[in-house]
Amino acid sequence: MKKTAFITGASSGIGRATAVALAKSGFQLVITGRRAERLQELAQELAPTPVHILTFDVRDRAAVEAAVASLPTDFQAVDVLVNNAGNAHGLAPIQDGEPNDWDLMLDGNVKGLLYVSRALLPGMTQRKQGHIINIGSIAGLEAYANGNVYCASKAAVHALTKGMRIDLLPQHIKVAEVNPGAVETEFSEVRFKGDSERAAKVYQGYEPLRAEDVADVIHFMVTRPPHVNVAEVLLLPAAQGAATLINKE
Ligand SMILES: NC(=O)c1ccc[n+]([C@@H]2O[C@H](COP(=O)([O-])OP(=O)(O)OC[C@H]3O[C@@H](n4cnc5c(N)ncnc54)[C@H](OP(=O)(O)O)[C@@H]3O)[C@@H](O)[C@H]2O)c1
């Protein structure tokens, strides 16, 4: 029987690439996001891999619970959860920050990850088996100018990963984290609220990571033998030395 991977934020970027990589290596998938059309396109692209689509906003706890409760029997035993959904919203000094952006980041990146994990954990603990990969960021390991609340949300993911690993140890559930540096996805478009020119500049003058590079690492982590947990990975483009130190030509 195929293993099941549940990937949040599969409509774009790292989540989408992870879905492609895991489907290739024989997983069946639950793919989630808010943009149903994107998820349908992906499911078609992944055929004949069995794919179940769930459309919900990770910030909406009731919607998360209802979506997980609606999983068909064949997709209920989730082996791998990739908590990837998330974004940065805005880039401003704290005194100019938009409280609405703060809500989006803290509710999505932190509480969303908690809601999805909480909904799937009863099944994993019952089966005494599971593997959770949280997508953090270099921003969670070091704060950078104007990144304040995004950095805080990813620092929370970092702390939660460690806390979850400790709490879930007796349940035989592996918990791990991937902390990427700059990856060219829709991330900067979202951060700069659709300003494509400003978003494109983030990735100019050097070779950023591709979503597929991060997906490769996630694939490696989830295909290790049962006794191995690659607990934490910092994945950077070769041109990046620290959160905002990038060697641009
Ligand atoms: N790109 C980078 O440089 C970078 C670096 C480090 C870490 N990361 C992290 O990597 C993860 C994926 O980002 P990405 O770079 O792949 O960006 P992306 O292309 O913008 O993808 C973000 C994904 O998250 C989903 N999402 C966002 N908010 C959501 C919500 N409230 N409810 C449900 N789904 C939501 C989006 O789906 P819908 O819009 O369809 O809902 C989309 O599929 C994020 O956690 C991000 O913080 C990115």
The ligand as an SDF file (V2000), in Angstrom:
LIG
                    3D

 48 52  0  0  0  0  0  0  0  0999 V2000
   10.5000   31.4770   -0.6890 N   0  0  0  0  0  0  0  0  0  0  0  0
   11.3860   31.6620    0.2800 C   0  0  0  0  0  0  0  0  0  0  0  0
   12.3920   32.3660    0.0980 O   0  0  0  0  0  0  0  0  0  0  0  0
   11.1950   30.9790    1.6020 C   0  0  0  0  0  0  0  0  0  0  0  0
   12.2810   30.9300    2.4880 C   0  0  0  0  0  0  0  0  0  0  0  0
   12.1300   30.3170    3.7150 C   0  0  0  0  0  0  0  0  0  0  0  0
   10.9270   29.7670    4.0720 C   0  0  0  0  0  0  0  0  0  0  0  0
    9.8540   29.8360    3.2160 N   0  0  0  0  0  0  0  0  0  0  0  0
    8.5870   29.2440    3.6570 C   0  0  0  0  0  0  0  0  0  0  0  0
    8.2200   28.2340    2.7530 O   0  0  0  0  0  0  0  0  0  0  0  0
    6.8110   28.0370    2.8070 C   0  0  0  0  0  0  0  0  0  0  0  0
    6.2420   28.0060    1.3950 C   0  0  0  0  0  0  0  0  0  0  0  0
    6.4640   29.2620    0.7860 O   0  0  0  0  0  0  0  0  0  0  0  0
    6.8090   29.4360   -0.7690 P   0  0  0  0  0  0  0  0  0  0  0  0
    8.1250   30.0980   -0.8530 O   0  0  0  0  0  0  0  0  0  0  0  0
    6.5790   28.1860   -1.5050 O   0  0  0  0  0  0  0  0  0  0  0  0
    5.7350   30.5760   -1.1350 O   0  0  0  0  0  0  0  0  0  0  0  0
    4.4330   30.5700   -2.1020 P   0  0  0  0  0  0  0  0  0  0  0  0
    4.8410   30.1650   -3.4740 O   0  0  0  0  0  0  0  0  0  0  0  0
    3.7990   31.8890   -1.9110 O   0  0  0  0  0  0  0  0  0  0  0  0
    3.5160   29.4100   -1.4790 O   0  0  0  0  0  0  0  0  0  0  0  0
    2.8250   29.5710   -0.2690 C   0  0  0  0  0  0  0  0  0  0  0  0
    1.8000   28.4560   -0.1480 C   0  0  0  0  0  0  0  0  0  0  0  0
    1.1620   28.5540    1.1460 O   0  0  0  0  0  0  0  0  0  0  0  0
   -0.2360   28.5610    0.9690 C   0  0  0  0  0  0  0  0  0  0  0  0
   -0.8550   29.4080    1.9970 N   0  0  0  0  0  0  0  0  0  0  0  0
   -0.4300   30.6290    2.4190 C   0  0  0  0  0  0  0  0  0  0  0  0
   -1.2750   31.1140    3.3400 N   0  0  0  0  0  0  0  0  0  0  0  0
   -2.2460   30.1870    3.5120 C   0  0  0  0  0  0  0  0  0  0  0  0
   -3.4210   30.1170    4.3140 C   0  0  0  0  0  0  0  0  0  0  0  0
   -3.7440   31.1090    5.1570 N   0  0  0  0  0  0  0  0  0  0  0  0
   -4.2100   29.0170    4.2360 N   0  0  0  0  0  0  0  0  0  0  0  0
   -3.8810   28.0070    3.3920 C   0  0  0  0  0  0  0  0  0  0  0  0
   -2.7810   28.0090    2.6150 N   0  0  0  0  0  0  0  0  0  0  0  0
   -1.9820   29.0900    2.6570 C   0  0  0  0  0  0  0  0  0  0  0  0
   -0.4790   29.1180   -0.4300 C   0  0  0  0  0  0  0  0  0  0  0  0
   -1.6850   28.5910   -0.9590 O   0  0  0  0  0  0  0  0  0  0  0  0
   -3.0230   29.4280   -1.2830 P   0  0  0  0  0  0  0  0  0  0  0  0
   -2.6040   30.8340   -1.5870 O   0  0  0  0  0  0  0  0  0  0  0  0
   -3.6320   28.6980   -2.4200 O   0  0  0  0  0  0  0  0  0  0  0  0
   -3.8050   29.3010   -0.0270 O   0  0  0  0  0  0  0  0  0  0  0  0
    0.7160   28.5550   -1.1990 C   0  0  0  0  0  0  0  0  0  0  0  0
    0.4170   27.2600   -1.6700 O   0  0  0  0  0  0  0  0  0  0  0  0
    6.2440   29.1610    3.6850 C   0  0  0  0  0  0  0  0  0  0  0  0
    6.0200   28.6620    4.9850 O   0  0  0  0  0  0  0  0  0  0  0  0
    7.3890   30.1760    3.6930 C   0  0  0  0  0  0  0  0  0  0  0  0
    7.3640   30.9870    4.8220 O   0  0  0  0  0  0  0  0  0  0  0  0
    9.9640   30.4180    1.9940 C   0  0  0  0  0  0  0  0  0  0  0  0
  1  2  1  0
  2  3  2  0
  2  4  1  0
  4  5  1  0
  4 48  2  0
  5  6  2  0
  6  7  1  0
  7  8  2  0
  8  9  1  0
  8 48  1  0
  9 10  1  0
  9 46  1  0
 10 11  1  0
 11 12  1  0
 11 44  1  0
 12 13  1  0
 13 14  1  0
 14 15  2  0
 14 16  1  0
 14 17  1  0
 17 18  1  0
 18 19  2  0
 18 20  1  0
 18 21  1  0
 21 22  1  0
 22 23  1  0
 23 24  1  0
 23 42  1  0
 24 25  1  0
 25 26  1  0
 25 36  1  0
 26 27  1  0
 26 35  1  0
 27 28  2  0
 28 29  1  0
 29 30  1  0
 29 35  2  0
 30 31  1  0
 30 32  2  0
 32 33  1  0
 33 34  2  0
 34 35  1  0
 36 37  1  0
 36 42  1  0
 37 38  1  0
 38 39  2  0
 38 40  1  0
 38 41  1  0
 42 43  1  0
 44 45  1  0
 44 46  1  0
 46 47  1  0
M  CHG  2   8   1  16  -1
M  END
$$$$
